[in-house]
Amino acid sequence: MYAALKEDFYFAENRYIGGVLPVEDPEADRQSVVEFLKNHPDFVSADDPLKASKQVRGIYLPGRVRYIYYENGKYKDHRDERKDHGQ
């Protein structure tokens, strides 16, 4: 049920509204977020991707992973990484 609600929300809104689903997907581990930040320095400018990863949440959706960036607990931006086309 969690996966179905998560998918419905993200595809219907195509955005993240801070506070609605402030959870990190347990399937998206911290290292995958760090790797994403290393490969996409324009998403969150930081000298230390591990430290910056504390402000980014990874959510698995069918065919993609959505990375959500928070600053001071508020939504700032998100980016999708698709499995089929890279981005």
N, CA, C and O atoms as a GROMACS GRO file, in nm:
protein
  348
    1MET      N    1   0.083  -0.119   0.000
    1MET     CA    2   0.000   0.000   0.000
    1MET      C    3   0.087   0.126   0.000
    1MET      O    4   0.057   0.224  -0.068
    2TYR      N    5   0.196   0.122   0.077
    2TYR     CA    6   0.288   0.236   0.080
    2TYR      C    7   0.338   0.270  -0.060
    2TYR      O    8   0.337   0.386  -0.101
    3ALA      N    9   0.383   0.167  -0.133
    3ALA     CA   10   0.437   0.189  -0.268
    3ALA      C   11   0.330   0.245  -0.361
    3ALA      O   12   0.359   0.334  -0.442
    4ALA      N   13   0.207   0.196  -0.351
    4ALA     CA   14   0.099   0.244  -0.438
    4ALA      C   15   0.065   0.390  -0.409
    4ALA      O   16   0.047   0.469  -0.502
    5LEU      N   17   0.057   0.426  -0.283
    5LEU     CA   18   0.028   0.566  -0.247
    5LEU      C   19   0.141   0.658  -0.288
    5LEU      O   20   0.118   0.769  -0.337
    6LYS      N   21   0.263   0.613  -0.268
    6LYS     CA   22   0.380   0.693  -0.306
    6LYS      C   23   0.381   0.718  -0.457
    6LYS      O   24   0.400   0.831  -0.502
    7GLU      N   25   0.359   0.613  -0.533
    7GLU     CA   26   0.358   0.626  -0.679
    7GLU      C   27   0.245   0.719  -0.724
    7GLU      O   28   0.267   0.806  -0.809
    8ASP      N   29   0.127   0.702  -0.668
    8ASP     CA   30   0.013   0.785  -0.705
    8ASP      C   31   0.041   0.932  -0.677
    8ASP      O   32   0.013   1.018  -0.760
    9PHE      N   33   0.096   0.962  -0.562
    9PHE     CA   34   0.124   1.101  -0.525
    9PHE      C   35   0.225   1.165  -0.619
    9PHE      O   36   0.202   1.274  -0.671
   10TYR      N   37   0.337   1.098  -0.641
   10TYR     CA   38   0.443   1.158  -0.722
   10TYR      C   39   0.404   1.173  -0.868
   10TYR      O   40   0.441   1.272  -0.932
   11PHE      N   41   0.331   1.077  -0.923
   11PHE     CA   42   0.292   1.090  -1.063
   11PHE      C   43   0.177   1.187  -1.082
   11PHE      O   44   0.170   1.256  -1.184
   12ALA      N   45   0.087   1.195  -0.986
   12ALA     CA   46  -0.027   1.287  -0.998
   12ALA      C   47   0.019   1.431  -0.984
   12ALA      O   48  -0.025   1.518  -1.059
   13GLU      N   49   0.106   1.458  -0.889
   13GLU     CA   50   0.150   1.594  -0.862
   13GLU      C   51   0.274   1.632  -0.942
   13GLU      O   52   0.296   1.750  -0.972
   14ASN      N   53   0.356   1.532  -0.977
   14ASN     CA   54   0.483   1.552  -1.045
   14ASN      C   55   0.570   1.654  -0.971
   14ASN      O   56   0.647   1.728  -1.032
   15ARG      N   57   0.556   1.656  -0.840
   15ARG     CA   58   0.637   1.744  -0.758
   15ARG      C   59   0.627   1.698  -0.613
   15ARG      O   60   0.548   1.609  -0.581
   16TYR      N   61   0.705   1.757  -0.530
   16TYR     CA   62   0.703   1.722  -0.389
   16TYR      C   63   0.657   1.843  -0.309
   16TYR      O   64   0.707   1.954  -0.328
   17ILE      N   65   0.562   1.821  -0.221
   17ILE     CA   66   0.516   1.927  -0.133
   17ILE      C   67   0.572   1.896   0.005
   17ILE      O   68   0.537   1.794   0.065
   18GLY      N   69   0.657   1.983   0.055
   18GLY     CA   70   0.725   1.958   0.182
   18GLY      C   71   0.630   1.920   0.293
   18GLY      O   72   0.525   1.982   0.311
   19GLY      N   73   0.668   1.818   0.367
   19GLY     CA   74   0.589   1.774   0.481
   19GLY      C   75   0.487   1.667   0.450
   19GLY      O   76   0.436   1.604   0.543
   20VAL      N   77   0.455   1.645   0.324
   20VAL     CA   78   0.353   1.545   0.291
   20VAL      C   79   0.409   1.404   0.306
   20VAL      O   80   0.350   1.320   0.373
   21LEU      N   81   0.522   1.378   0.244
   21LEU     CA   82   0.590   1.249   0.258
   21LEU      C   83   0.736   1.276   0.296
   21LEU      O   84   0.825   1.258   0.213
   22PRO      N   85   0.761   1.318   0.418
   22PRO     CA   86   0.898   1.356   0.453
   22PRO      C   87   0.985   1.236   0.489
   22PRO      O   88   1.075   1.247   0.572
   23VAL      N   89   0.958   1.122   0.429
   23VAL     CA   90   1.032   1.002   0.463
   23VAL      C   91   1.130   0.968   0.353
   23VAL      O   92   1.111   1.001   0.236
   24GLU      N   93   1.236   0.903   0.394
   24GLU     CA   94   1.333   0.853   0.300
   24GLU      C   95   1.295   0.711   0.265
   24GLU      O   96   1.259   0.633   0.353
   25ASP      N   97   1.301   0.677   0.138
   25ASP     CA   98   1.268   0.541   0.097
   25ASP      C   99   1.372   0.447   0.154
   25ASP      O  100   1.491   0.464   0.127
   26PRO      N  101   1.332   0.348   0.231
   26PRO     CA  102   1.432   0.259   0.292
   26PRO      C  103   1.513   0.179   0.191
   26PRO      O  104   1.619   0.126   0.224
   27GLU      N  105   1.463   0.169   0.068
   27GLU     CA  106   1.536   0.095  -0.035
   27GLU      C  107   1.647   0.178  -0.097
   27GLU      O  108   1.740   0.122  -0.156
   28ALA      N  109   1.641   0.310  -0.087
   28ALA     CA  110   1.744   0.398  -0.142
   28ALA      C  111   1.846   0.425  -0.032
   28ALA      O  112   1.823   0.510   0.054
   29ASP      N  113   1.958   0.355  -0.036
   29ASP     CA  114   2.056   0.372   0.070
   29ASP      C  115   2.135   0.501   0.053
   29ASP      O  116   2.134   0.563  -0.053
   30ARG      N  117   2.204   0.540   0.158
   30ARG     CA  118   2.280   0.667   0.159
   30ARG      C  119   2.386   0.669   0.051
   30ARG      O  120   2.410   0.773  -0.010
   31GLN      N  121   2.452   0.554   0.026
   31GLN     CA  122   2.559   0.552  -0.074
   31GLN      C  123   2.506   0.583  -0.214
   31GLN      O  124   2.576   0.647  -0.292
   32SER      N  125   2.385   0.538  -0.247
   32SER     CA  126   2.330   0.570  -0.380
   32SER      C  127   2.303   0.719  -0.393
   32SER      O  128   2.317   0.775  -0.502
   33VAL      N  129   2.263   0.784  -0.285
   33VAL     CA  130   2.242   0.929  -0.287
   33VAL      C  131   2.375   1.000  -0.304
   33VAL      O  132   2.384   1.096  -0.380
   34VAL      N  133   2.478   0.955  -0.233
   34VAL     CA  134   2.611   1.015  -0.244
   34VAL      C  135   2.663   1.001  -0.387
   34VAL      O  136   2.717   1.097  -0.443
   35GLU      N  137   2.648   0.884  -0.446
   35GLU     CA  138   2.692   0.863  -0.585
   35GLU      C  139   2.618   0.955  -0.681
   35GLU      O  140   2.678   1.010  -0.773
   36PHE      N  141   2.488   0.971  -0.660
   36PHE     CA  142   2.410   1.061  -0.745
   36PHE      C  143   2.464   1.204  -0.735
   36PHE      O  144   2.479   1.272  -0.836
   37LEU      N  145   2.494   1.249  -0.614
   37LEU     CA  146   2.546   1.385  -0.594
   37LEU      C  147   2.683   1.403  -0.657
   37LEU      O  148   2.714   1.509  -0.711
   38LYS      N  149   2.766   1.299  -0.652
   38LYS     CA  150   2.898   1.307  -0.716
   38LYS      C  151   2.884   1.319  -0.867
   38LYS      O  152   2.960   1.391  -0.931
   39ASN      N  153   2.786   1.250  -0.923
   39ASN     CA  154   2.766   1.251  -1.068
   39ASN      C  155   2.686   1.371  -1.117
   39ASN      O  156   2.685   1.399  -1.237
   40HIS      N  157   2.620   1.443  -1.025
   40HIS     CA  158   2.538   1.559  -1.063
   40HIS      C  159   2.570   1.677  -0.972
   40HIS      O  160   2.487   1.715  -0.889
   41PRO      N  161   2.690   1.736  -0.985
   41PRO     CA  162   2.728   1.846  -0.896
   41PRO      C  163   2.643   1.970  -0.912
   41PRO      O  164   2.642   2.057  -0.824
   42ASP      N  165   2.571   1.982  -1.022
   42ASP     CA  166   2.484   2.098  -1.044
   42ASP      C  167   2.355   2.089  -0.963
   42ASP      O  168   2.286   2.190  -0.946
   43PHE      N  169   2.320   1.971  -0.914
   43PHE     CA  170   2.196   1.955  -0.838
   43PHE      C  171   2.210   2.018  -0.699
   43PHE      O  172   2.124   2.096  -0.659
   44VAL      N  173   2.315   1.984  -0.627
   44VAL     CA  174   2.344   2.044  -0.497
   44VAL      C  175   2.492   2.075  -0.497
   44VAL      O  176   2.575   1.983  -0.499
   45SER      N  177   2.527   2.202  -0.496
   45SER     CA  178   2.668   2.237  -0.495
   45SER      C  179   2.724   2.217  -0.355
   45SER      O  180   2.684   2.284  -0.260
   46ALA      N  181   2.818   2.123  -0.344
   46ALA     CA  182   2.876   2.093  -0.214
   46ALA      C  183   3.015   2.034  -0.234
   46ALA      O  184   3.038   1.957  -0.328
   47ASP      N  185   3.106   2.069  -0.145
   47ASP     CA  186   3.239   2.011  -0.149
   47ASP      C  187   3.240   1.870  -0.093
   47ASP      O  188   3.325   1.789  -0.129
   48ASP      N  189   3.145   1.840  -0.006
   48ASP     CA  190   3.138   1.710   0.061
   48ASP      C  191   3.004   1.643   0.030
   48ASP      O  192   2.904   1.671   0.096
   49PRO      N  193   3.000   1.554  -0.072
   49PRO     CA  194   2.873   1.488  -0.108
   49PRO      C  195   2.811   1.408   0.006
   49PRO      O  196   2.689   1.399   0.015
   50LEU      N  197   2.894   1.350   0.094
   50LEU     CA  198   2.839   1.274   0.206
   50LEU      C  199   2.762   1.366   0.301
   50LEU      O  200   2.653   1.331   0.347
   51LYS      N  201   2.817   1.482   0.329
   51LYS     CA  202   2.749   1.579   0.416
   51LYS      C  203   2.623   1.632   0.346
   51LYS      O  204   2.518   1.645   0.409
   52ALA      N  205   2.633   1.661   0.216
   52ALA     CA  206   2.518   1.712   0.141
   52ALA      C  207   2.408   1.608   0.130
   52ALA      O  208   2.290   1.643   0.118
   53SER      N  209   2.444   1.480   0.134
   53SER     CA  210   2.345   1.374   0.119
   53SER      C  211   2.245   1.373   0.234
   53SER      O  212   2.137   1.316   0.221
   54LYS      N  213   2.279   1.435   0.346
   54LYS     CA  214   2.186   1.443   0.459
   54LYS      C  215   2.067   1.531   0.428
   54LYS      O  216   1.965   1.525   0.497
   55GLN      N  217   2.078   1.615   0.322
   55GLN     CA  218   1.969   1.704   0.282
   55GLN      C  219   1.897   1.654   0.157
   55GLN      O  220   1.812   1.724   0.102
   56VAL      N  221   1.932   1.533   0.112
   56VAL     CA  222   1.872   1.478  -0.009
   56VAL      C  223   1.809   1.343   0.025
   56VAL      O  224   1.870   1.261   0.093
   57ARG      N  225   1.687   1.322  -0.023
   57ARG     CA  226   1.617   1.196  -0.003
   57ARG      C  227   1.600   1.127  -0.138
   57ARG      O  228   1.572   1.191  -0.239
   58GLY      N  229   1.617   0.997  -0.138
   58GLY     CA  230   1.596   0.920  -0.259
   58GLY      C  231   1.469   0.838  -0.247
   58GLY      O  232   1.450   0.766  -0.149
   59ILE      N  233   1.382   0.848  -0.346
   59ILE     CA  234   1.256   0.774  -0.348
   59ILE      C  235   1.251   0.691  -0.476
   59ILE      O  236   1.262   0.745  -0.586
   60TYR      N  237   1.236   0.560  -0.462
   60TYR     CA  238   1.223   0.472  -0.578
   60TYR      C  239   1.081   0.476  -0.630
   60TYR      O  240   0.985   0.459  -0.555
   61LEU      N  241   1.068   0.499  -0.759
   61LEU     CA  242   0.942   0.492  -0.831
   61LEU      C  243   0.961   0.396  -0.947
   61LEU      O  244   1.075   0.369  -0.985
   62PRO      N  245   0.855   0.344  -1.005
   62PRO     CA  246   0.873   0.253  -1.119
   62PRO      C  247   0.952   0.318  -1.232
   62PRO      O  248   0.910   0.420  -1.288
   63GLY      N  249   1.066   0.261  -1.264
   63GLY     CA  250   1.147   0.310  -1.375
   63GLY      C  251   1.233   0.431  -1.343
   63GLY      O  252   1.300   0.482  -1.433
   64ARG      N  253   1.232   0.479  -1.219
   64ARG     CA  254   1.311   0.598  -1.187
   64ARG      C  255   1.338   0.607  -1.038
   64ARG      O  256   1.274   0.541  -0.956
   65VAL      N  257   1.434   0.692  -1.006
   65VAL     CA  258   1.460   0.729  -0.867
   65VAL      C  259   1.446   0.880  -0.862
   65VAL      O  260   1.506   0.951  -0.943
   66ARG      N  261   1.369   0.930  -0.767
   66ARG     CA  262   1.353   1.074  -0.751
   66ARG      C  263   1.437   1.119  -0.632
   66ARG      O  264   1.423   1.067  -0.521
   67TYR      N  265   1.525   1.216  -0.656
   67TYR     CA  266   1.607   1.274  -0.550
   67TYR      C  267   1.548   1.409  -0.513
   67TYR      O  268   1.528   1.496  -0.597
   68ILE      N  269   1.519   1.424  -0.384
   68ILE     CA  270   1.452   1.544  -0.333
   68ILE      C  271   1.549   1.618  -0.244
   68ILE      O  272   1.604   1.561  -0.150
   69TYR      N  273   1.570   1.746  -0.273
   69TYR     CA  274   1.665   1.829  -0.198
   69TYR      C  275   1.591   1.921  -0.103
   69TYR      O  276   1.500   1.994  -0.142
   70TYR      N  277   1.632   1.915   0.024
   70TYR     CA  278   1.575   2.001   0.129
   70TYR      C  279   1.681   2.099   0.176
   70TYR      O  280   1.800   2.069   0.175
   71GLU      N  281   1.636   2.215   0.218
   71GLU     CA  282   1.725   2.310   0.283
   71GLU      C  283   1.650   2.366   0.402
   71GLU      O  284   1.543   2.424   0.387
   72ASN      N  285   1.706   2.348   0.520
   72ASN     CA  286   1.640   2.388   0.645
   72ASN      C  287   1.502   2.325   0.658
   72ASN      O  288   1.408   2.388   0.707
   73GLY      N  289   1.490   2.200   0.616
   73GLY     CA  290   1.366   2.126   0.630
   73GLY      C  291   1.259   2.161   0.529
   73GLY      O  292   1.146   2.112   0.540
   74LYS      N  293   1.290   2.245   0.430
   74LYS     CA  294   1.191   2.284   0.329
   74LYS      C  295   1.235   2.237   0.192
   74LYS      O  296   1.354   2.238   0.159
   75TYR      N  297   1.138   2.196   0.112
   75TYR     CA  298   1.165   2.149  -0.024
   75TYR      C  299   1.231   2.260  -0.106
   75TYR      O  300   1.187   2.375  -0.103
   76LYS      N  301   1.338   2.224  -0.178
   76LYS     CA  302   1.404   2.319  -0.268
   76LYS      C  303   1.395   2.275  -0.414
   76LYS      O  304   1.366   2.356  -0.502
   77ASP      N  305   1.420   2.146  -0.439
   77ASP     CA  306   1.428   2.101  -0.578
   77ASP      C  307   1.422   1.948  -0.580
   77ASP      O  308   1.443   1.882  -0.478
   78HIS      N  309   1.394   1.894  -0.697
   78HIS     CA  310   1.405   1.749  -0.714
   78HIS      C  311   1.453   1.719  -0.855
   78HIS      O  312   1.440   1.801  -0.946
   79ARG      N  313   1.507   1.600  -0.871
   79ARG     CA  314   1.553   1.555  -1.001
   79ARG      C  315   1.528   1.406  -1.012
   79ARG      O  316   1.548   1.331  -0.916
   80ASP      N  317   1.484   1.363  -1.128
   80ASP     CA  318   1.458   1.222  -1.152
   80ASP      C  319   1.574   1.161  -1.229
   80ASP      O  320   1.629   1.222  -1.320
   81GLU      N  321   1.608   1.039  -1.191
   81GLU     CA  322   1.706   0.961  -1.265
   81GLU      C  323   1.633   0.838  -1.315
   81GLU      O  324   1.595   0.751  -1.237
   82ARG      N  325   1.614   0.832  -1.447
   82ARG     CA  326   1.541   0.721  -1.506
   82ARG      C  327   1.636   0.605  -1.534
   82ARG      O  328   1.751   0.625  -1.575
   83LYS      N  329   1.587   0.485  -1.513
   83LYS     CA  330   1.669   0.367  -1.536
   83LYS      C  331   1.688   0.340  -1.684
   83LYS      O  332   1.791   0.283  -1.724
   84ASP      N  333   1.592   0.379  -1.766
   84ASP     CA  334   1.598   0.346  -1.909
   84ASP      C  335   1.680   0.447  -1.991
   84ASP      O  336   1.743   0.409  -2.090
   85HIS      N  337   1.679   0.575  -1.952
   85HIS     CA  338   1.747   0.677  -2.032
   85HIS      C  339   1.852   0.754  -1.955
   85HIS      O  340   1.904   0.854  -2.004
   86GLY      N  341   1.885   0.711  -1.836
   86GLY     CA  342   1.986   0.783  -1.758
   86GLY      C  343   1.926   0.898  -1.681
   86GLY      O  344   1.943   0.906  -1.559
   87GLN      N  345   1.854   0.989  -1.750
   87GLN     CA  346   1.786   1.101  -1.682
   87GLN      C  347   1.666   1.141  -1.761
   87GLN      O  348   1.594   1.234  -1.723
   0.00000   0.00000   0.00000
